[in-house]
Amino acid sequence: MKTLMLAACLLCLCVSVFSQQVAKSIPNSTSPDGRIGFLEFRPSDYGSQKHPLIIFLHGIGERGNGTSQIATVAYNGIPLLCSQGATMRFTVAGQTSSFVVLSPQLSASYGYWPSFYLTEMIKYAKANLQIDTNRIYITGLSLGGGGIWGAITYAPISPFDAGIAAAAPVCGTQTMDDAAFCSTIGASHLPVWAFHSMDDGTVGVGATQHAEMLATSCGVTPAAKFTYYQSGGHAGAWINAYDTGHITRTVNGGGSFTANPNMYEWFLSHTRATGNTVPIAAAGVAQSITLPVSTVTLTGTGSGTNGATISSYSWAKTSGPAGAGISAANASTTAVTGLSQGVYVFTLTVTDNHGLSASSATTVTVLAAPVANPGPSQTISTTSTLLDATGSYSPNGSISGYSWQQVGGPSVATIVNAGSSTATINDMVQGGTYAFKLTVTDVAGASGSAITDVEVLFTLLPVEFTYFKGQKNSTENLLQWATANEQNNDYFVIERSDDGNKFVSIAEVAGAGSSNAANQYTYTDTKTSSGNYYYRLKQVDKDGKFTYSKVIIIHENSKTGAAQIYPNPVRASLSVVINNDVKGDGNISVYDLAGRSVRREIVIKNDKVLNAAINMNDLVPGLYIVEIKIGDTYKLTKSILKK
């Protein structure tokens, strides 16, 4: 009781000093208390104009009976600022306006804000106050923020008929009507600006992110604004959002955000007046290109509402890598040049002849082309050979498709397994040179190509190979080959490569000279570590002439077995299962296409199988790279699509 009396005295003191915010009530049969109590703020210049109106909804801790407990309404948010002497006067586009503020008190019988509180306040204001009925704005914090979401998405009662010009939910609870979101906010083009702190431990930031997902799926115009403060907790969201100045804060992602305009100035830039509603902007469909292409054309449109015309266009890059140049930023259609790998967001703002603006964003995804590696050129004495593309890779993630095609040669060869990483070529003719084109496609849909040549000698080589093969034995690679006959053969040079392109000599093995008998050879390469290795034989005659065998590849053993990463696409939780012999400390990292780390999980692999889960729920939809590292010997990357 003493606390309530003290609060009432403080409220009276504020009223006596500023004479602007007073407690009132109106009868209401719907309310459990039979009335709606509220605080009414009138600016010092009340009566000099038709004032814009703000209706403020408080949080759960300020509920009361509307009479003796009304002082609690001024504990937070706008009514607190009014009690502390805020003038609520702002200048936008050369016009100064002073707000009238109504702050109703929610009955303690409710755990949510029924929409009749808003409609009754609007009725009261229209009947008793000198307000501009085309400039009515609603906002609320915490439970009150949820009340705002509920009111503007509740289809049976249309708040837009009451003249609501804009809404600002602050750290609101998740009470929006998902099914009606597009048909209420979307169809009525209601401007919305929502605020939340990333570290809010009372009402999780996911509630506002859920609303952003709905707004994005609807493509609402004007585009809803969402500001996520990096820190501040629950109260920090409304302290920052309701500040009457132009404060600068750190927002999610580490960037700096300055509130210019602030929320009140943003309110005043919107009106529901006939012939003076915001225009409609459309930035065009999302695009995707693959380097080396580095230019796109953005085609936007703008249309005025209620007879207004578009007077200007403005394009801006709102996120993405550095270096993009907008050729004609003030035209509806413009070229963008100098794009590099990553995801860009370009925003089009259109302004009509009344000075009202609307914005729309579109994305441009720039993919790096995968590298196709069809293996080195070959000189063979047989009419068949093996083409190996396992050295191909992509910076966008794993290779998802291979395609081999003959693009040159004196005859049509037969390609076996043309859609796999390794293809067998048969039916070539002696004395001909053939060209084969490899095209690889990655998980992002980007593709790259390269060509390799195969020369088939017309005459028999001094050495006729029966086979050339290799296998992994523990930490050694065993090479084996055999000849059916040899003529004037001096020796073999064993050449090794770790990429299939650059080979180095590692040993020599003496040949049989001239022999019509079958001969078998072996060589053990002991200087190997983890990874794949390529080998070829350089056969050298006694007169110094030489030819090369086919190239073989020895793959790493099960210690580098692939991990299972699923589901792909993923919505919430990404499962990672690693089943191999590698053990040790490691980490699982998730990067966006700009190379920024957005997730990092430390793991310890003590057994053969490791199971891990990565929370992807709060990441924005798009393509991400998952990188797995265990110890110094195991590394795997894979692309994941987040929906």
VENLIN-V41381 format. One record per residue. N is the residue number from 1. RES is the residue in one letter. SS is DSSP state (A for helix, B for strand, O for the rest). PSI is psi in degrees with one decimal (* if undefined). OMEGA is omega in degrees with one decimal (none if undefined). Layout:
BEGIN
N	RES	SS	PSI	OMEGA
N	RES	SS	PSI	OMEGA
END
This chain:
BEGIN
1	M	O	-41.6	179.4
2	K	A	-37.5	179.7
3	T	A	-43.1	179.6
4	L	A	-40.6	179.9
5	M	A	-39.6	178.7
6	L	A	-42.8	179.2
7	A	A	-40.9	179.5
8	A	A	-39.0	179.2
9	C	A	-41.6	178.5
10	L	A	-40.2	178.0
11	L	A	-44.1	179.5
12	C	A	-37.6	179.0
13	L	A	-44.6	178.2
14	C	A	-42.4	-179.3
15	V	A	-41.0	-176.8
16	S	A	-32.6	-178.2
17	V	A	-46.0	-174.2
18	F	A	-19.7	177.9
19	S	O	41.6	-176.0
20	Q	O	-28.5	-179.3
21	Q	B	118.7	-176.7
22	V	B	157.5	178.5
23	A	B	135.9	178.6
24	K	B	171.1	174.6
25	S	B	155.3	176.2
26	I	B	145.9	177.5
27	P	B	145.0	176.9
28	N	O	116.6	-176.3
29	S	O	-20.3	-179.6
30	T	O	-34.4	-178.5
31	S	O	139.8	176.8
32	P	O	-23.7	-179.9
33	D	O	-1.8	-179.5
34	G	O	3.5	-178.6
35	R	B	164.8	170.3
36	I	B	114.5	174.8
37	G	B	147.0	-178.3
38	F	B	160.5	171.4
39	L	B	133.5	-179.6
40	E	B	120.6	177.6
41	F	B	127.2	173.0
42	R	O	130.9	179.7
43	P	O	164.2	-176.1
44	S	O	-23.9	178.4
45	D	O	25.0	-179.0
46	Y	O	134.8	-179.7
47	G	O	-11.9	-179.1
48	S	O	-6.5	-176.5
49	Q	O	173.1	167.9
50	K	O	111.4	-169.7
51	H	B	143.8	168.3
52	P	B	152.4	-175.2
53	L	B	133.5	170.0
54	I	B	130.0	171.4
55	I	B	121.7	-174.4
56	F	B	132.1	177.3
57	L	B	123.8	-175.7
58	H	O	-180.0	179.2
59	G	O	-177.9	-172.9
60	I	A	-27.4	-176.7
61	G	A	-8.6	-177.3
62	E	A	14.0	177.8
63	R	O	156.5	180.0
64	G	O	-170.9	-174.9
65	N	O	-1.8	177.4
66	G	O	-2.8	180.0
67	T	O	-87.3	-176.1
68	S	O	-17.7	-178.9
69	Q	O	11.5	-173.9
70	I	A	-26.1	-175.9
71	A	A	-25.8	-177.5
72	T	A	-20.3	-179.7
73	V	A	-30.2	-176.7
74	A	A	17.4	-179.9
75	Y	A	-29.1	-175.2
76	N	O	164.9	169.9
77	G	A	-151.6	-173.0
78	I	A	-44.0	179.8
79	P	A	-30.0	174.5
80	L	A	-44.4	178.2
81	L	A	-40.1	178.8
82	C	A	-40.1	-179.3
83	S	A	-21.0	-179.4
84	Q	O	3.7	174.2
85	G	O	10.6	177.3
86	A	O	135.4	-178.2
87	T	O	-22.8	-176.7
88	M	O	33.6	-179.3
89	R	B	129.2	-175.6
90	F	B	152.5	-179.7
91	T	B	125.4	179.5
92	V	B	127.0	179.1
93	A	O	39.8	176.7
94	G	O	-1.3	-179.2
95	Q	B	125.7	179.0
96	T	B	130.3	-178.7
97	S	B	146.8	177.6
98	S	B	130.8	-176.5
99	F	O	141.3	159.2
100	V	B	138.5	-177.5
101	V	B	128.0	173.6
102	L	B	127.4	-177.3
103	S	B	91.6	-178.9
104	P	B	157.0	176.2
105	Q	O	126.9	179.6
106	L	O	134.7	176.8
107	S	O	142.1	178.7
108	A	O	-11.2	178.7
109	S	O	-13.8	-176.2
110	Y	O	143.8	172.0
111	G	O	10.6	177.5
112	Y	O	171.3	-179.6
113	W	O	104.8	172.5
114	P	O	147.2	-174.3
115	S	O	-14.0	-177.6
116	F	A	-22.9	177.1
117	Y	A	-43.2	179.2
118	L	A	-47.0	-177.2
119	T	A	-36.2	178.8
120	E	A	-36.5	176.8
121	M	A	-38.5	178.4
122	I	A	-42.6	177.8
123	K	A	-44.0	-179.7
124	Y	A	-45.5	-177.0
125	A	A	-42.5	-179.4
126	K	A	-33.5	-176.5
127	A	A	-24.9	-168.8
128	N	A	-12.5	-174.4
129	L	O	156.4	179.8
130	Q	O	83.7	-176.8
131	I	B	159.1	172.6
132	D	B	108.2	-173.6
133	T	B	-9.1	176.2
134	N	B	-0.9	-179.9
135	R	B	67.8	176.4
136	I	B	124.6	-174.7
137	Y	B	144.3	-178.6
138	I	B	142.7	179.1
139	T	B	162.2	178.8
140	G	B	160.3	-178.5
141	L	B	145.2	176.6
142	S	O	-116.1	177.5
143	L	A	-35.7	177.3
144	G	A	-34.2	174.7
145	G	A	-39.2	174.7
146	G	A	-35.4	176.6
147	G	A	-35.4	177.2
148	I	A	-47.5	178.3
149	W	A	-43.5	-178.7
150	G	A	-42.4	-176.0
151	A	A	-40.9	-174.7
152	I	A	-5.0	177.1
153	T	O	12.6	-178.4
154	Y	O	106.9	-170.4
155	A	O	-41.9	-175.0
156	P	O	-28.5	178.4
157	I	O	115.7	-175.1
158	S	O	103.6	179.9
159	P	A	-15.8	-177.6
160	F	A	-28.6	176.7
161	D	A	-21.7	179.5
162	A	A	-4.0	175.9
163	G	O	21.1	178.7
164	I	B	125.9	-174.5
165	A	B	-25.9	179.4
166	A	B	157.9	-177.9
167	A	B	145.6	-178.8
168	A	B	88.8	174.7
169	P	B	134.1	-179.1
170	V	B	122.0	-176.0
171	C	O	45.3	-174.6
172	G	O	149.6	174.4
173	T	O	161.2	-174.5
174	Q	O	81.7	-178.3
175	T	O	14.5	178.1
176	M	O	150.3	177.6
177	D	O	102.3	-175.5
178	D	A	-44.2	-174.2
179	A	A	-28.8	-176.3
180	A	A	1.9	-173.9
181	F	A	-48.5	-176.1
182	C	A	-32.6	-176.5
183	S	A	-8.9	177.5
184	T	A	-76.9	178.6
185	I	A	-46.7	-176.6
186	G	A	-49.2	-176.1
187	A	A	-28.0	-176.6
188	S	A	-1.3	178.3
189	H	O	45.1	-179.1
190	L	O	123.0	175.3
191	P	B	132.8	-179.0
192	V	B	135.1	173.5
193	W	B	115.2	-177.3
194	A	B	148.2	-177.3
195	F	B	147.8	176.0
196	H	B	152.5	173.4
197	S	B	137.7	-178.4
198	M	O	-28.9	-177.2
199	D	O	24.6	179.5
200	D	O	115.6	-179.5
201	G	O	-1.6	-179.3
202	T	O	-55.0	173.1
203	V	O	106.4	-174.8
204	G	O	147.7	-178.0
205	V	O	-18.8	179.1
206	G	A	-24.8	178.9
207	A	A	-45.3	178.6
208	T	A	-35.3	177.2
209	Q	A	-31.5	175.8
210	H	A	-42.6	177.7
211	A	A	-38.0	179.1
212	E	A	-38.6	177.7
213	M	A	-42.4	178.7
214	L	A	-42.9	-179.8
215	A	A	-38.5	179.3
216	T	A	-42.7	-179.2
217	S	A	-32.0	179.0
218	C	A	-24.2	-173.7
219	G	O	43.6	-173.9
220	V	O	145.1	175.0
221	T	O	134.5	-3.1
222	P	O	156.0	-177.7
223	A	O	128.9	178.3
224	A	O	144.8	179.7
225	K	B	140.7	179.0
226	F	B	121.4	179.5
227	T	B	120.5	-179.7
228	Y	B	107.7	177.0
229	Y	B	139.2	-177.8
230	Q	O	-34.8	-178.0
231	S	O	176.6	-179.5
232	G	O	-17.1	-179.9
233	G	A	-161.2	-175.4
234	H	A	-52.5	-176.5
235	A	A	-29.0	-178.3
236	G	A	-31.1	-178.9
237	A	A	-47.2	-177.1
238	W	A	-27.3	175.0
239	I	A	-42.4	179.4
240	N	A	-46.7	-174.6
241	A	A	-38.0	-175.2
242	Y	O	2.6	177.6
243	D	O	136.9	-174.5
244	T	O	-2.0	179.0
245	G	O	-156.8	-179.7
246	H	O	69.6	-175.1
247	I	O	156.6	175.9
248	T	B	129.3	-178.9
249	R	B	159.1	173.5
250	T	B	129.9	-178.4
251	V	B	174.7	-176.6
252	N	O	132.9	-177.2
253	G	O	-8.9	176.3
254	G	O	0.1	180.0
255	G	O	168.2	179.7
256	S	B	132.6	-178.6
257	F	B	127.2	176.3
258	T	B	127.5	-177.0
259	A	O	75.4	177.8
260	N	O	95.6	13.0
261	P	O	158.0	171.3
262	N	O	-179.9	-174.0
263	M	A	-39.1	-177.0
264	Y	A	-40.5	177.6
265	E	A	-37.3	176.6
266	W	A	-41.1	174.7
267	F	A	-50.6	-173.7
268	L	A	-15.4	177.8
269	S	O	-0.3	-179.3
270	H	O	142.0	178.7
271	T	O	154.7	177.1
272	R	O	11.5	-176.1
273	A	O	140.6	177.9
274	T	O	133.2	-178.7
275	G	O	3.1	-176.1
276	N	O	45.4	176.4
277	T	O	159.5	-173.5
278	V	O	147.1	177.5
279	P	O	-179.9	179.6
280	I	B	126.3	179.6
281	A	B	142.6	175.6
282	A	B	117.9	-174.9
283	A	O	-2.6	179.2
284	G	O	172.9	-174.7
285	V	O	157.0	176.2
286	A	O	148.2	-178.3
287	Q	B	157.0	176.3
288	S	B	130.4	177.7
289	I	B	162.5	179.2
290	T	B	127.8	176.7
291	L	O	144.9	16.2
292	P	O	-0.8	173.9
293	V	O	126.5	-175.0
294	S	O	19.7	-178.3
295	T	O	137.7	173.3
296	V	B	164.6	174.1
297	T	B	124.2	175.9
298	L	B	127.3	-179.8
299	T	B	107.6	-179.1
300	G	O	164.8	176.8
301	T	B	155.0	174.7
302	G	B	143.2	178.6
303	S	B	135.5	177.6
304	G	O	157.3	177.5
305	T	O	149.8	178.7
306	N	O	43.1	174.0
307	G	O	-4.9	179.8
308	A	O	158.3	178.7
309	T	O	153.6	179.4
310	I	B	126.5	-178.1
311	S	B	-20.9	-179.9
312	S	B	154.3	175.3
313	Y	B	149.9	177.9
314	S	B	119.6	176.2
315	W	B	142.7	175.8
316	A	B	144.6	172.2
317	K	B	118.9	-177.1
318	T	B	-13.0	171.6
319	S	B	160.7	178.6
320	G	O	173.9	179.9
321	P	O	162.4	179.5
322	A	O	160.5	169.5
323	G	O	-10.2	-179.1
324	A	O	136.0	178.9
325	G	B	125.3	178.9
326	I	B	115.0	-172.5
327	S	O	-44.2	-177.2
328	A	O	78.8	-173.2
329	A	O	-21.2	-176.8
330	N	O	20.5	176.6
331	A	O	158.0	179.5
332	S	O	-30.5	178.8
333	T	B	132.6	-178.2
334	T	B	152.7	172.1
335	A	B	145.4	173.7
336	V	B	125.4	-175.0
337	T	B	168.9	175.0
338	G	O	29.8	-179.8
339	L	O	143.9	176.1
340	S	O	176.5	-174.7
341	Q	O	134.4	179.1
342	G	B	-173.5	-180.0
343	V	B	124.2	179.5
344	Y	B	148.0	170.4
345	V	B	123.1	177.2
346	F	B	132.4	-175.9
347	T	B	129.3	175.6
348	L	B	127.3	174.7
349	T	B	125.0	177.0
350	V	B	142.4	-179.7
351	T	B	133.3	-178.2
352	D	B	-179.1	-175.9
353	N	O	-3.7	173.1
354	H	O	-1.2	-178.4
355	G	O	5.4	179.3
356	L	O	144.5	-174.1
357	S	B	156.2	172.9
358	A	B	152.8	-176.1
359	S	B	154.9	176.0
360	S	B	144.0	-175.7
361	A	B	151.4	174.0
362	T	B	155.4	-177.7
363	T	B	148.7	173.5
364	V	B	116.3	178.8
365	T	B	122.6	-179.7
366	V	B	116.5	-177.8
367	L	B	143.3	171.9
368	A	O	136.1	-178.2
369	A	O	136.3	175.0
370	P	O	156.4	-178.7
371	V	B	115.7	177.5
372	A	O	125.9	179.3
373	N	O	97.6	-177.6
374	P	O	5.8	-177.9
375	G	O	166.9	-176.9
376	P	O	163.8	174.0
377	S	O	149.3	-176.8
378	Q	B	146.8	169.0
379	T	B	117.1	-172.6
380	I	B	159.6	177.2
381	S	O	-7.2	177.2
382	T	O	173.7	-179.1
383	T	O	11.8	178.6
384	S	O	152.2	176.8
385	T	B	172.0	179.4
386	L	B	130.9	173.9
387	L	B	131.6	-173.2
388	D	B	119.2	-178.4
389	A	O	15.7	-175.4
390	T	O	-12.8	175.9
391	G	O	-0.5	178.5
392	S	O	151.7	179.7
393	Y	B	169.2	179.0
394	S	O	135.7	174.2
395	P	O	-11.7	179.4
396	N	O	-6.4	-176.4
397	G	O	-157.6	-174.9
398	S	O	156.4	173.8
399	I	B	128.5	-177.3
400	S	B	-13.9	-177.6
401	G	B	144.1	177.9
402	Y	B	147.7	176.8
403	S	B	119.8	177.6
404	W	B	140.7	-179.1
405	Q	B	134.9	175.2
406	Q	B	128.0	-179.2
407	V	B	4.0	177.7
408	G	B	158.9	178.8
409	G	O	158.9	-177.4
410	P	O	-13.8	179.7
411	S	O	170.0	179.0
412	V	O	116.6	177.7
413	A	O	162.1	177.3
414	T	B	126.0	179.6
415	I	B	118.2	177.9
416	V	B	132.2	-177.6
417	N	O	50.5	-178.2
418	A	O	-16.4	-179.5
419	G	O	17.1	-178.6
420	S	O	173.6	-178.7
421	S	O	-27.5	176.4
422	T	B	132.4	-178.4
423	A	B	143.0	176.9
424	T	B	131.1	179.4
425	I	B	122.8	179.2
426	N	B	167.3	169.9
427	D	O	29.6	170.8
428	M	O	162.5	-178.4
429	V	O	149.6	179.7
430	Q	O	146.3	178.2
431	G	O	3.4	-177.8
432	G	O	155.6	174.0
433	T	B	126.6	-174.6
434	Y	B	150.3	176.4
435	A	B	132.9	-179.5
436	F	B	131.4	-177.7
437	K	B	129.1	176.1
438	L	B	129.3	173.4
439	T	B	125.9	178.0
440	V	B	146.1	177.7
441	T	B	135.1	-178.7
442	D	B	-179.7	-175.3
443	V	O	-17.8	178.2
444	A	O	-3.8	179.7
445	G	O	-1.3	178.4
446	A	O	154.1	-177.7
447	S	B	157.1	177.1
448	G	B	155.8	-175.0
449	S	B	157.3	174.6
450	A	B	159.2	-175.2
451	I	B	141.0	172.6
452	T	B	153.9	-177.1
453	D	B	148.4	174.1
454	V	B	117.6	177.4
455	E	B	123.9	178.6
456	V	B	114.1	-176.8
457	L	O	145.1	-177.3
458	F	O	-39.9	-180.0
459	T	O	158.9	-179.9
460	L	O	141.9	176.8
461	L	O	160.5	175.5
462	P	O	-23.0	179.7
463	V	B	129.5	174.7
464	E	B	110.4	-178.5
465	F	B	134.2	172.2
466	T	B	-42.2	175.9
467	Y	B	160.3	171.6
468	F	B	116.1	-174.5
469	K	B	168.6	179.8
470	G	B	159.9	177.8
471	Q	B	155.0	179.2
472	K	B	125.3	174.8
473	N	B	102.4	-178.5
474	S	O	-114.3	-180.0
475	T	O	11.3	-177.9
476	E	B	155.7	174.6
477	N	B	120.7	-179.2
478	L	B	122.6	177.0
479	L	B	137.7	179.4
480	Q	B	135.8	174.3
481	W	B	159.6	-178.5
482	A	B	151.6	178.7
483	T	B	147.4	176.2
484	A	B	-34.1	175.0
485	N	B	158.2	180.0
486	E	B	138.6	177.2
487	Q	B	116.2	176.5
488	N	B	29.4	-177.7
489	N	B	125.6	-179.0
490	D	B	-59.6	-177.8
491	Y	B	167.7	174.7
492	F	B	137.8	171.9
493	V	B	124.0	176.7
494	I	B	123.3	179.5
495	E	B	140.7	-175.6
496	R	B	148.9	177.2
497	S	B	146.8	175.4
498	D	O	-0.1	177.4
499	D	O	-1.9	179.3
500	G	O	1.8	-178.4
501	N	O	-53.3	-177.4
502	K	O	114.9	-177.9
503	F	O	146.3	175.5
504	V	B	148.8	178.4
505	S	B	134.2	-179.7
506	I	B	-15.8	-178.8
507	A	B	163.9	173.4
508	E	B	142.3	177.1
509	V	B	127.4	-177.3
510	A	B	141.4	177.7
511	G	B	-179.4	-176.3
512	A	B	1.9	-178.2
513	G	B	-113.2	175.8
514	S	B	123.3	-175.8
515	S	B	134.0	174.9
516	N	O	-1.4	179.6
517	A	O	161.0	177.0
518	A	O	139.4	179.1
519	N	B	142.1	180.0
520	Q	B	143.4	-177.2
521	Y	B	151.1	174.2
522	T	B	154.4	173.0
523	Y	B	135.1	178.8
524	T	B	119.6	177.5
525	D	B	108.4	-176.4
526	T	O	-11.3	-176.5
527	K	O	65.0	179.1
528	T	O	158.9	174.5
529	S	O	-161.3	-179.2
530	S	O	150.6	178.7
531	G	O	176.4	177.8
532	N	O	146.7	179.8
533	Y	B	143.2	177.8
534	Y	B	141.0	-179.8
535	Y	B	148.2	170.2
536	R	B	158.7	179.7
537	L	B	132.2	172.8
538	K	B	108.5	-178.1
539	Q	B	123.5	-174.5
540	V	B	126.3	176.7
541	D	B	168.3	178.0
542	K	O	-18.7	176.7
543	D	O	8.7	175.3
544	G	O	-9.7	177.2
545	K	O	153.3	-177.7
546	F	B	157.9	173.6
547	T	B	164.3	-179.5
548	Y	B	147.4	171.9
549	S	O	180.0	170.6
550	K	O	164.4	178.5
551	V	O	132.6	174.0
552	I	B	159.0	179.1
553	I	B	136.2	174.1
554	I	B	116.7	-176.6
555	H	O	155.4	176.2
556	E	O	153.4	-180.0
557	N	O	-169.2	-172.5
558	S	A	-8.3	179.5
559	K	A	-22.3	178.5
560	T	A	31.5	178.5
561	G	O	147.4	-177.5
562	A	O	148.9	175.4
563	A	O	156.1	172.1
564	Q	B	122.6	179.5
565	I	B	115.5	-174.3
566	Y	B	162.1	-5.2
567	P	O	161.0	177.4
568	N	O	105.6	12.5
569	P	O	157.8	-179.8
570	V	B	147.6	176.8
571	R	O	-44.5	-173.3
572	A	O	-71.0	-174.2
573	S	B	131.6	179.2
574	L	B	122.8	180.0
575	S	B	137.1	178.0
576	V	B	122.2	178.5
577	V	B	120.4	178.8
578	I	B	121.3	-176.8
579	N	B	90.3	177.6
580	N	O	-173.0	-173.7
581	D	O	-3.5	-177.4
582	V	O	138.5	176.3
583	K	O	153.5	177.7
584	G	B	-177.1	177.8
585	D	B	149.8	-179.8
586	G	B	-169.8	178.1
587	N	B	155.7	174.4
588	I	B	118.2	-176.0
589	S	B	146.9	176.6
590	V	B	126.5	-179.6
591	Y	B	146.8	169.6
592	D	B	176.9	-174.1
593	L	O	-8.8	173.6
594	A	O	0.6	178.9
595	G	O	8.1	-179.1
596	R	O	135.9	177.8
597	S	B	123.9	179.7
598	V	B	-12.9	176.1
599	R	B	146.2	175.6
600	R	B	120.0	179.6
601	E	B	126.2	175.4
602	I	B	130.9	-179.6
603	V	B	155.3	174.5
604	I	B	119.4	-177.7
605	K	B	103.3	179.1
606	N	O	-18.3	-177.4
607	D	O	178.6	179.9
608	K	O	-36.6	-176.5
609	V	B	132.0	174.3
610	L	B	127.9	175.5
611	N	B	133.2	178.6
612	A	B	155.5	178.2
613	A	B	134.1	179.8
614	I	B	125.8	178.9
615	N	B	112.3	179.5
616	M	O	7.1	-168.3
617	N	O	-40.7	-173.4
618	D	O	8.9	175.4
619	L	O	144.9	179.7
620	V	O	149.4	179.8
621	P	O	144.6	179.5
622	G	B	-173.1	-177.5
623	L	B	134.8	179.6
624	Y	B	157.6	177.4
625	I	B	125.1	176.1
626	V	B	126.1	179.6
627	E	B	128.0	179.2
628	I	B	128.5	175.7
629	K	B	130.1	174.0
630	I	B	117.8	-179.6
631	G	O	-147.8	-179.8
632	D	O	2.1	-171.8
633	T	O	-13.9	-173.8
634	Y	B	126.9	175.5
635	K	B	135.7	179.6
636	L	B	137.4	174.8
637	T	B	147.3	179.5
638	K	B	144.8	178.1
639	S	B	140.3	179.3
640	I	B	134.2	176.6
641	L	B	120.7	177.4
642	K	B	125.4	177.0
643	K	O	*	none
END
